[in-house]
Amino acid sequence: MALLKTTKLTKVFGGLRAVSNVNLEIHPGELVGLIGPNGAGKTTVFNLLTGVYEPTEGEIEFDGKSVVGLRPFQITQRGIARTFQNIRLFADLTVLDNVKIAYHFHVRYGLVESILRLGRYWQEEAEIEAKALRFLEIFQLADKKDEIAKNLSYGEQRRLEIARALAAQPKLLLLDEPAAGMNPQETQQLMEMIRWIRRQFNLTILLIEHDMSLVMGVCERIYVLDYGSVIAHGTPQEIKTNPRVIEAYLGEEVH
Ligand SMILES: Nc1ncnc2c1ncn2[C@@H]1O[C@H](COP(=O)(O)OP(=O)(O)OP(=O)(O)O)[C@@H](O)[C@H]1O
């Protein structure tokens, strides 16, 4: 069964069909790319999947159930987490607190307990801290745990955003241009981290990316959007050689 399935997913802004009849099917454990020229509708698809926008038409099923109409936080609780094209961190909080915050979506302690700071509260706080530190280690940020997020380099902030998304314990991770602004060495490291976290956490990943070497190197399947519609989907090799894709988007970039 597909983990994520969209059927005729459509979003109209005024007269513009930003997303038009998009059918995606992503299976558990897959690492899938979503590519397309500027303005093709990629981020709008993410905004639909995460409840930022409601579809004008169409269905989104996640884990066998519709998520249409749910609020973003409810969708996070169902198991979809994301990062953003423009990094969104709590800029004035520490690196560690940025990750710990994501856990608080999942941890429940009663009001009285949290006020009185009784046993379970402290125990859970300690567990959260240990888990958050583990994510920081994976993303090579553990030694920066007490730094203020806005003081990190751009590449580090991108990695922190992924660490925070993972801390929400998603089944499906949506990455919006994770390598944007990174140099080739950072991009290479990021690819390895993405592969590793997928295996380690049994994750399913859908990523938007302009960096073709990243998309082609890391994804098993790719969907190509153009003017809101899927014009092709297939393996990286199939996409590279698809004349419609070359015409719409890839041009001379990929050989
Ligand atoms: N809230 C909105 N209101 C009106 N139009 C919008 C809105 N959000 C997106 N659009 C339009 O929808 C189309 C698709 O935009 P979207 O950001 O999804 O494309 P994209 O493929 O992610 O582009 P890019 O690669 O440049 O980020 C664009 O024409 C954009 O201007």
The ligand as an SDF file (V2000), in Angstrom:
LIG
                    3D

 31 33  0  0  0  0  0  0  0  0999 V2000
   -0.2260   31.8930   -2.2200 N   0  0  0  0  0  0  0  0  0  0  0  0
   -0.1660   32.0650   -3.5350 C   0  0  0  0  0  0  0  0  0  0  0  0
   -0.9840   32.9360   -4.1610 N   0  0  0  0  0  0  0  0  0  0  0  0
   -0.9410   33.1060   -5.5030 C   0  0  0  0  0  0  0  0  0  0  0  0
   -0.1070   32.4350   -6.3210 N   0  0  0  0  0  0  0  0  0  0  0  0
    0.7420   31.5570   -5.7400 C   0  0  0  0  0  0  0  0  0  0  0  0
    0.7610   31.3120   -4.3390 C   0  0  0  0  0  0  0  0  0  0  0  0
    1.7060   30.3840   -4.0700 N   0  0  0  0  0  0  0  0  0  0  0  0
    2.2530   30.0570   -5.2440 C   0  0  0  0  0  0  0  0  0  0  0  0
    1.6770   30.7480   -6.2590 N   0  0  0  0  0  0  0  0  0  0  0  0
    1.9940   30.6250   -7.6830 C   0  0  0  0  0  0  0  0  0  0  0  0
    1.8710   29.2670   -8.0300 O   0  0  0  0  0  0  0  0  0  0  0  0
    2.8630   28.8810   -8.9750 C   0  0  0  0  0  0  0  0  0  0  0  0
    3.6660   27.7310   -8.4080 C   0  0  0  0  0  0  0  0  0  0  0  0
    4.4920   28.2380   -7.3500 O   0  0  0  0  0  0  0  0  0  0  0  0
    5.4340   27.2910   -6.4800 P   0  0  0  0  0  0  0  0  0  0  0  0
    6.1010   28.1540   -5.4670 O   0  0  0  0  0  0  0  0  0  0  0  0
    4.6680   26.1300   -6.0030 O   0  0  0  0  0  0  0  0  0  0  0  0
    6.4900   26.8080   -7.5720 O   0  0  0  0  0  0  0  0  0  0  0  0
    7.8550   26.0470   -7.3620 P   0  0  0  0  0  0  0  0  0  0  0  0
    7.8940   24.9620   -8.3840 O   0  0  0  0  0  0  0  0  0  0  0  0
    8.0270   25.6630   -5.9540 O   0  0  0  0  0  0  0  0  0  0  0  0
    8.8820   27.1950   -7.7800 O   0  0  0  0  0  0  0  0  0  0  0  0
   10.3750   27.5010   -7.2870 P   0  0  0  0  0  0  0  0  0  0  0  0
   11.2400   26.4230   -7.8500 O   0  0  0  0  0  0  0  0  0  0  0  0
   10.6620   28.8330   -7.9060 O   0  0  0  0  0  0  0  0  0  0  0  0
   10.3510   27.5280   -5.8010 O   0  0  0  0  0  0  0  0  0  0  0  0
    3.6980   30.1370   -9.2430 C   0  0  0  0  0  0  0  0  0  0  0  0
    3.2240   30.7320  -10.4140 O   0  0  0  0  0  0  0  0  0  0  0  0
    3.4320   30.9940   -8.0160 C   0  0  0  0  0  0  0  0  0  0  0  0
    3.5550   32.3650   -8.3250 O   0  0  0  0  0  0  0  0  0  0  0  0
  1  2  1  0
  2  3  1  0
  2  7  2  0
  3  4  2  0
  4  5  1  0
  5  6  2  0
  6  7  1  0
  6 10  1  0
  7  8  1  0
  8  9  2  0
  9 10  1  0
 10 11  1  0
 11 12  1  0
 11 30  1  0
 12 13  1  0
 13 14  1  0
 13 28  1  0
 14 15  1  0
 15 16  1  0
 16 17  2  0
 16 18  1  0
 16 19  1  0
 19 20  1  0
 20 21  2  0
 20 22  1  0
 20 23  1  0
 23 24  1  0
 24 25  2  0
 24 26  1  0
 24 27  1  0
 28 29  1  0
 28 30  1  0
 30 31  1  0
M  END
$$$$
